[in-house]
């Protein structure tokens, strides 16, 4: 099993969700996050005062799926989230050693 964590631009969430559903992903978690990378922050004006926005709003999507779905899910995220501009985000892939469905007690891939 694999866990895919993707940090994307907020306006790309619906496109990424639809792309993941098309390749067979049945569930995902979404968290609003803030951060920066090469994009850094930017300055804004508010009531005549200039201030620096260090952390930019992003969306973090987390999906745990079977190994055979991982590559298709990664391709779907990249295709749907890409704008060819700085700040498109990152994807991290981790191995998951165990999953348990709390309601039924199912374990492993059955719990997904």
C-alpha positions in Angstrom: 0.0 0.0 0.0 1.1 3.6 -0.7 0.2 6.9 0.8 0.3 9.8 -1.6 0.4 13.3 -0.2 0.1 16.1 -2.7 0.4 19.8 -2.0 -1.5 21.8 -4.7 -2.9 25.2 -5.5 -6.4 25.6 -4.0 -8.2 26.3 -7.2 -7.0 23.0 -8.6 -8.7 20.9 -6.0 -11.8 20.0 -8.0 -9.8 19.0 -11.1 -7.5 16.8 -9.0 -10.4 15.2 -7.2 -12.2 14.4 -10.4 -9.0 13.0 -12.0 -8.4 10.7 -9.0 -12.0 9.4 -9.2 -11.5 8.6 -12.9 -8.6 6.4 -12.1 -10.4 4.5 -9.4 -9.5 6.3 -6.2 -12.4 5.9 -3.8 -11.6 8.2 -0.9 -9.2 11.0 0.0 -8.6 13.5 2.7 -8.2 17.3 2.1 -6.6 19.8 4.5 -6.1 23.5 4.0 -2.4 24.3 4.7 0.0 27.2 4.4 3.6 27.1 3.4 6.3 28.3 1.0 9.0 26.8 -1.2 10.8 28.5 -4.1 7.7 30.6 -4.6 8.5 32.3 -1.3 5.9 34.9 -0.1 4.9 38.2 -1.6 4.0 41.7 -0.4 0.5 43.1 -0.2 -1.0 46.4 0.6 -3.7 46.7 3.3 -5.1 50.1 4.3 -2.0 51.8 2.9 0.4 49.6 4.8 2.6 47.1 3.0 3.2 43.8 4.7 4.8 40.5 3.7 2.8 37.3 3.3 5.3 34.6 4.2 3.0 31.6 3.9 0.8 31.0 0.9 -2.5 29.1 1.1 -2.3 25.5 -0.4 -4.3 22.3 -0.3 -2.9 19.0 1.0 -4.5 15.9 -0.4 -3.8 12.5 1.3 -4.7 9.2 -0.4 -3.9 5.7 0.7 -4.3 3.1 -2.0 -3.0 -0.2 -3.4 0.4 -0.3 -5.0 -1.2 -1.0 -8.4 -3.1 2.3 -8.4 -0.3 4.5 -7.2 1.3 5.3 -10.6 -2.1 6.1 -12.2 -3.0 8.3 -9.2 0.3 10.2 -9.4 -0.1 10.8 -13.1 -3.7 12.0 -12.6 -2.5 14.5 -9.9 0.3 15.8 -12.0 -1.9 16.3 -15.1 -4.7 17.9 -13.2 -2.7 20.2 -10.9 -0.1 21.4 -13.4 -0.2 25.1 -14.4 3.5 25.3 -15.6 4.0 28.2 -13.1 6.0 28.3 -9.9 4.1 27.0 -6.9 2.3 24.1 -8.6 3.2 22.0 -5.6 4.8 18.7 -4.7 3.8 15.0 -4.4 5.3 12.7 -1.7 4.8 8.9 -1.8 5.3 6.7 1.3 4.9 3.0 2.0 2.1 2.1 4.4 2.7 -1.0 6.5 -0.8 -1.4 7.9 -4.3 -0.1 7.6 -7.3 -1.0 9.8 -11.0 -0.1 9.2 -12.2 0.8 12.6 -15.9 -0.2 12.0 -15.3 -3.7 10.8 -11.7 -4.5 11.9 -10.7 -5.3 8.4 -6.9 -4.9 7.8 -4.5 -4.4 5.0 -5.9 -3.7 1.5 -9.4 -4.8 2.6 -9.5 -1.8 4.9 -9.1 0.6 2.0 
